[in-house]
Structure formats: C-alpha cells, structure tokens
C-alpha cells in the first residue's frame, strides 16, 4: 500500500501548530523546553515512495522555523509497503521519547491510535475519520487525534 498524497499546506500548518503547542512548555515544570522536540513519523508506504512527501514536509517545517537537528528531531518508521507491520512500528515509536506523531494513511493512523492514547497524533491522507473509527465526530473529535479530512467521496455524491 503506498501513500501517494503529498503533505498539503493545511496539513503542514496543522502539524506545526500542534507541535508548537506541545513543545512550548515542559509538562513537568511549565518552563520553556530546552531540548529539540522529537517527532515520530509513521507511514505504510515504502521509504522511496514516502521520501518526496517527507522531504516536502521537512522543508515546509523548516520554513516555519523547525530546523532538523537544531530544534526538532524526526524519528521515521516505514512499513515498506507491508501494512501488517504498522502496529509493531507504532508500538516501537510510542516507546521513544517524543512529543507528537505524524501518521500517514488510514491503516497507519489506526495502528497509532491503538498504540497510544496520550501522544498527540496528526492524521494525514485519511478520508473519513469518523467512518473508520479514528474519531467520534469531526466537530469534537476528542482523544489525542487531530488532522484534516478529505471527504471527496461525500462531496462528489452531493455534486451529482
């Protein structure tokens, strides 16, 4: 299974906002965070397929002030086109110390949701979040998952 969708400007902004909020203060002391924010990234796609998307994402984040190795560190995990590996990779990421998780595609997000209820997850390339069980509703999704939706199927049906 590949992830052919690119990070849209809306997804990058959503991710940056959540990252800024969770990395601004240390949860224990309320003081500004001193070390780089660590970000987990999970995709079902192969590394080669996902590379242009991640490169575009990192470049856009850099433009927003998040410089890899300076104030942000990315931990990538790719299922290499084998979606059955996603639960294991999500569990592996959850064991690492990071503040937010960017997850591509529906299977990846379902695996991430199962792996953690506390780490913020930003969804990318998911069609109907409610129908697949990622959130209870779009108005108030609740839990630790946020992101954007592409309800093209529903909109196309209404356009007809």
DODODREN-592077 format. One line per 2 residues: number of its first residue (from 1); for each residue x, y, z of N, C-alpha, C. Coordinates in Angstrom, 2 decimals. Example, Ala and Ser with C-alpha at 12.3 -4.5 7.8 and 13.67 -1.06 7.14 Angstrom:
<pts>
1 = 13.19/-5.69/7.80/12.30/-4.50/7.80/13.20/-3.30/7.80; 12.85/-2.25/7.08/13.67/-1.06/7.14/12.90/0.03/7.87
</pts>
This chain:
<pts>
1 = 0.86/-1.16/0.00/0.00/0.00/0.00/0.90/1.22/0.00; 0.67/2.17/-0.87/1.52/3.35/-0.91/0.72/4.57/-0.52
3 = 1.46/5.59/-0.15/0.85/6.86/0.23/1.20/7.85/-0.85; 0.31/8.05/-1.79/0.61/8.90/-2.94/0.26/10.35/-2.70
5 = -0.41/10.66/-1.61/-0.79/12.04/-1.33/0.36/12.79/-0.70; 0.53/14.05/-1.08/1.57/14.89/-0.51/1.02/15.65/0.68
7 = 1.94/16.12/1.51/1.56/16.96/2.64/1.01/18.25/2.06; -0.21/18.55/2.35/-0.82/19.79/1.87/-0.45/20.92/2.81
9 = -0.57/22.16/2.35/-0.30/23.29/3.25/-1.13/23.23/4.53; -2.38/22.81/4.42/-3.23/22.71/5.61/-2.68/21.69/6.60
11 = -2.20/20.56/6.10/-1.65/19.53/6.98/-0.38/20.02/7.65; 0.46/20.70/6.92/1.71/21.21/7.48/1.42/22.24/8.57
13 = 0.49/23.13/8.31/0.14/24.14/9.31/-0.46/23.47/10.54; -1.37/22.51/10.35/-1.96/21.80/11.50/-0.88/21.11/12.31
15 = 0.03/20.47/11.64/1.11/19.76/12.33/1.99/20.75/13.08; 2.34/21.86/12.44/3.20/22.86/13.08/2.53/23.48/14.30
17 = 1.24/23.74/14.21/0.52/24.32/15.35/0.52/23.36/16.53; 0.20/22.09/16.26/0.19/21.11/17.35/1.59/20.95/17.92
19 = 2.61/20.90/17.07/3.98/20.78/17.53/4.37/21.98/18.38; 4.00/23.16/17.95/4.32/24.36/18.71/3.67/24.33/20.09
21 = 2.43/23.91/20.14/1.72/23.87/21.42/2.35/22.84/22.35; 2.62/21.64/21.86/3.13/20.60/22.74/4.60/20.79/23.07
23 = 5.35/21.56/22.28/6.77/21.73/22.56/7.11/23.03/23.27; 6.15/23.92/23.44/6.42/25.21/24.06/6.79/25.09/25.52
25 = 6.10/24.23/26.25/6.37/24.10/27.67/6.65/22.66/28.05; 7.55/22.51/29.01/7.82/21.21/29.58/6.65/20.85/30.48
27 = 6.02/19.68/30.32/4.84/19.36/31.10/5.10/19.36/32.61; 6.28/18.99/33.04/6.55/18.88/34.46/6.74/20.23/35.13
29 = 7.43/21.16/34.47/7.79/22.40/35.15/7.07/23.63/34.64; 6.46/23.57/33.47/5.83/24.75/32.90/6.86/25.72/32.33
31 = 8.13/25.31/32.29/9.20/26.15/31.77/9.40/25.86/30.28; 9.96/26.83/29.54/10.23/26.58/28.13/11.12/25.35/27.94
33 = 10.80/24.56/26.91/11.56/23.35/26.63/12.95/23.72/26.14; 14.00/23.00/26.63/15.37/23.33/26.28/15.89/22.45/25.14
35 = 15.46/21.23/25.06/15.98/20.31/24.06/15.08/20.31/22.83; 15.62/19.81/21.70/14.79/19.75/20.49/13.54/18.91/20.69
37 = 12.47/19.29/20.04/11.24/18.49/20.05/11.47/17.25/19.20; 11.08/16.12/19.72/11.21/14.87/18.97/9.85/14.53/18.39
39 = 9.84/14.20/17.11/8.60/13.94/16.38/8.67/12.55/15.77; 7.64/11.74/16.01/7.55/10.43/15.40/6.77/10.51/14.10
41 = 7.26/9.85/13.08/6.61/9.85/11.77/6.40/8.40/11.34; 5.17/8.06/10.94/4.83/6.68/10.57/4.10/6.66/9.25
43 = 4.51/5.77/8.36/3.84/5.62/7.07/3.81/4.16/6.64; 2.74/3.75/5.96/2.72/2.40/5.41/3.50/2.30/4.10
45 = 3.82/3.43/3.51/4.49/3.47/2.20/5.93/2.99/2.31; 6.52/2.69/1.17/7.94/2.37/1.14/8.73/3.65/1.39
47 = 9.95/3.50/1.84/10.79/4.68/2.09/10.96/5.50/0.81; 11.14/4.83/-0.32/11.34/5.55/-1.58/10.09/6.32/-1.98
49 = 8.93/5.73/-1.78/7.67/6.40/-2.12/7.40/7.57/-1.18; 7.69/7.37/0.10/7.39/8.40/1.11/8.41/9.53/1.11
51 = 9.62/9.30/0.61/10.68/10.30/0.69/10.30/11.67/0.15; 9.69/11.78/-1.03/9.32/13.12/-1.51/8.33/13.83/-0.59
53 = 7.40/13.07/0.00/6.44/13.66/0.93/7.13/14.15/2.19; 7.99/13.30/2.77/8.68/13.70/4.00/9.64/14.85/3.72
55 = 10.32/14.84/2.57/11.22/15.94/2.23/10.45/17.26/2.13; 9.30/17.21/1.48/8.47/18.42/1.36/7.99/18.87/2.73
57 = 7.61/17.93/3.57/7.17/18.26/4.92/8.30/18.91/5.72; 9.48/18.29/5.70/10.62/18.85/6.45/10.99/20.23/5.95
59 = 10.94/20.42/4.65/11.26/21.73/4.07/10.24/22.78/4.50; 8.98/22.43/4.49/7.94/23.37/4.92/8.07/23.67/6.41
61 = 8.36/22.66/7.22/8.55/22.89/8.65/9.77/23.77/8.89; 10.80/23.57/8.10/11.99/24.42/8.20/11.62/25.87/7.92
63 = 10.76/26.08/6.93/10.30/27.43/6.61/9.49/28.05/7.74; 8.93/27.22/8.62/8.18/27.70/9.78/9.06/27.82/11.03
65 = 10.37/27.55/10.86/11.30/27.70/11.97/11.71/26.42/12.65; 11.23/25.27/12.20/11.60/23.99/12.79/12.74/23.38/11.97
67 = 13.97/23.50/12.48/15.16/23.06/11.76/15.61/21.72/12.32; 15.65/20.73/11.44/16.03/19.38/11.86/17.43/19.38/12.45
69 = 17.56/18.77/13.62/18.83/18.71/14.32/19.08/19.90/15.23; 18.34/20.98/15.03/18.51/22.18/15.87/17.40/22.25/16.93
71 = 16.15/22.36/16.47/15.05/22.44/17.43/13.98/21.36/17.20; 14.26/20.44/16.27/13.35/19.31/16.05/14.16/18.11/15.55
73 = 13.76/16.94/16.02/14.37/15.68/15.58/13.23/14.77/15.12; 13.37/14.19/13.93/12.34/13.30/13.40/12.77/11.84/13.55
75 = 11.85/11.02/14.00/12.04/9.57/14.08/11.10/8.95/13.05; 11.65/8.44/11.94/10.85/7.87/10.87/10.70/6.37/11.01
77 = 9.51/5.90/10.69/9.27/4.46/10.59/8.41/4.24/9.36; 8.86/3.33/8.50/8.13/2.98/7.28/7.82/1.50/7.28
79 = 6.60/1.15/6.95/6.21/-0.26/6.87/6.67/-0.88/5.57; 7.33/-0.09/4.73/7.88/-0.58/3.45/6.83/-1.30/2.61
81 = 5.63/-0.75/2.60/4.56/-1.31/1.79/3.91/-2.55/2.38; 4.20/-2.84/3.64/3.64/-4.00/4.32/2.80/-3.52/5.51
83 = 1.53/-3.19/5.28/0.71/-2.59/6.33/0.59/-3.45/7.59; 0.81/-4.74/7.48/0.74/-5.59/8.68/1.84/-5.26/9.69
85 = 2.87/-4.54/9.25/3.96/-4.13/10.14/3.62/-2.87/10.95; 2.56/-2.17/10.58/2.25/-0.88/11.22/2.04/-0.96/12.73
87 = 1.30/-1.94/13.26/1.14/-2.00/14.73/2.48/-2.11/15.47; 3.37/-2.95/14.95/4.69/-3.11/15.57/5.48/-1.80/15.50
89 = 5.46/-1.12/14.36/6.20/0.14/14.21/5.61/1.24/15.07; 4.29/1.29/15.18/3.64/2.29/16.04/4.02/2.05/17.49
91 = 4.01/0.80/17.93/4.39/0.47/19.30/5.85/0.83/19.56; 6.71/0.62/18.56/8.12/0.97/18.66/8.28/2.48/18.83
93 = 7.55/3.25/18.05/7.62/4.71/18.16/7.14/5.20/19.51; 6.08/4.61/20.02/5.50/5.04/21.30/6.50/4.87/22.44
95 = 7.40/3.92/22.33/8.42/3.70/23.37/9.50/4.78/23.38; 9.62/5.53/22.28/10.63/6.59/22.20/10.10/7.86/22.85
97 = 11.00/8.69/23.36/10.53/9.95/23.96/10.29/11.01/22.88; 9.04/11.21/22.52/8.73/12.29/21.59/7.41/12.93/21.95
99 = 7.14/14.09/21.35/6.01/14.91/21.75/4.80/14.80/20.84; 5.00/14.37/19.62/3.90/14.35/18.65/4.21/13.31/17.59
101 = 3.16/12.79/16.96/3.32/11.76/15.94/2.57/12.19/14.68; 3.25/12.20/13.55/2.62/12.45/12.26/2.43/11.11/11.58
103 = 1.20/10.81/11.19/0.92/9.48/10.66/0.18/9.59/9.34; 0.68/8.88/8.33/0.08/8.90/7.01/-0.82/7.69/6.80
105 = -1.96/7.93/6.16/-2.85/6.89/5.68/-3.69/6.28/6.80; -4.83/5.74/6.43/-5.76/5.18/7.40/-5.17/4.01/8.20
107 = -4.55/3.01/7.58/-4.01/1.91/8.38/-2.96/2.37/9.40; -2.13/3.33/9.01/-1.12/3.85/9.93/-1.75/4.56/11.12
109 = -2.78/5.33/10.86/-3.47/6.04/11.94/-4.21/5.10/12.86; -4.80/4.05/12.32/-5.47/3.06/13.17/-4.45/2.36/14.08
111 = -3.27/2.05/13.55/-2.22/1.43/14.36/-1.72/2.39/15.44; -1.56/3.66/15.09/-1.10/4.66/16.06/-2.14/4.86/17.16
113 = -3.40/4.91/16.77/-4.47/5.08/17.77/-4.46/3.92/18.76; -4.23/2.73/18.27/-4.21/1.55/19.14/-2.97/1.57/20.06
115 = -1.87/2.17/19.58/-0.62/2.16/20.33/-0.56/3.21/21.45; -1.31/4.32/21.31/-1.23/5.38/22.33/-2.53/6.15/22.43
117 = -2.84/6.54/23.64/-3.99/7.43/23.87/-3.52/8.75/24.45; -2.20/8.92/24.60/-1.68/10.14/25.22/-0.84/11.00/24.29
119 = -0.11/10.41/23.37/0.72/11.18/22.46/-0.16/11.78/21.37; -0.07/13.11/21.13/-0.88/13.71/20.07/-0.52/13.12/18.70
121 = -1.54/12.77/17.93/-1.38/12.22/16.58/-2.00/13.19/15.59; -1.21/13.55/14.55/-1.73/14.38/13.48/-1.91/13.48/12.26
123 = -3.16/13.33/11.81/-3.50/12.46/10.68/-3.23/13.16/9.35; -2.74/12.38/8.41/-2.53/12.87/7.05/-3.05/11.78/6.10
125 = -3.70/12.18/5.04/-4.17/11.27/4.00/-5.17/10.24/4.52; -6.15/10.71/5.26/-7.23/9.85/5.75/-8.54/10.41/5.21
127 = -9.37/9.56/4.65/-10.63/10.00/4.07/-11.67/10.36/5.10; -12.37/9.41/5.61/-13.47/9.64/6.54/-13.08/9.16/7.93
129 = -12.58/10.08/8.75/-12.09/9.75/10.09/-13.14/9.08/10.96; -14.36/9.54/10.84/-15.45/9.02/11.69/-15.80/7.59/11.26
131 = -15.99/7.39/9.98/-16.40/6.08/9.47/-15.40/4.98/9.82; -14.09/5.29/9.78/-13.09/4.26/10.08/-12.79/4.13/11.57
133 = -13.40/4.99/12.39/-13.27/4.86/13.83/-12.10/5.59/14.47; -11.50/6.54/13.75/-10.39/7.28/14.35/-10.87/8.34/15.33
135 = -12.00/8.98/15.04/-12.58/9.99/15.93/-14.07/9.75/16.02; -14.67/10.29/17.09/-16.11/10.08/17.27/-16.93/10.98/16.36
137 = -16.47/12.21/16.14/-17.12/13.12/15.19/-16.14/14.21/14.79; -16.43/14.91/13.69/-15.49/15.93/13.19/-15.55/17.21/14.00
139 = -16.70/17.54/14.56/-16.84/18.78/15.33/-16.06/18.75/16.63; -16.08/17.63/17.30/-15.37/17.45/18.57/-14.76/16.04/18.56
141 = -13.60/15.90/17.91/-13.03/14.56/17.75/-12.64/13.89/19.05; -12.26/14.68/20.06/-11.86/14.11/21.35/-10.57/13.32/21.23
143 = -10.12/12.79/22.33/-8.92/11.96/22.34/-7.66/12.71/21.96; -6.72/11.99/21.40/-5.40/12.53/21.09/-5.14/12.65/19.59
145 = -6.20/12.57/18.77/-6.03/12.60/17.32/-6.62/13.87/16.73; -5.84/14.48/15.84/-6.30/15.66/15.12/-5.81/15.55/13.68
147 = -6.13/16.51/12.86/-5.69/16.49/11.48/-6.73/17.13/10.59; -6.77/16.71/9.37/-7.72/17.25/8.42/-8.35/16.10/7.65
149 = -9.42/16.41/6.96/-10.11/15.36/6.24/-10.27/15.74/4.77; -10.42/14.74/3.96/-10.68/14.90/2.54/-11.92/14.08/2.24
151 = -13.06/14.70/2.37/-14.33/14.00/2.18/-14.79/14.06/0.73; -13.88/13.80/-0.20/-14.19/13.89/-1.62/-15.35/13.00/-2.01
153 = -15.41/11.78/-1.48/-16.49/10.86/-1.83/-17.85/11.42/-1.50; -17.99/11.98/-0.30/-19.27/12.53/0.13/-19.63/13.79/-0.70
155 = -18.62/14.62/-0.95/-18.87/15.85/-1.71/-19.22/15.53/-3.15; -18.50/14.59/-3.75/-18.77/14.21/-5.13/-20.19/13.70/-5.28
157 = -20.65/12.88/-4.34/-22.03/12.35/-4.41/-23.04/13.49/-4.35; -22.77/14.48/-3.53/-23.70/15.61/-3.42/-23.67/16.48/-4.67
159 = -22.53/16.57/-5.33/-22.41/17.37/-6.54/-23.23/16.76/-7.68; -23.33/15.45/-7.69/-24.08/14.78/-8.76/-25.56/15.12/-8.63
</pts>
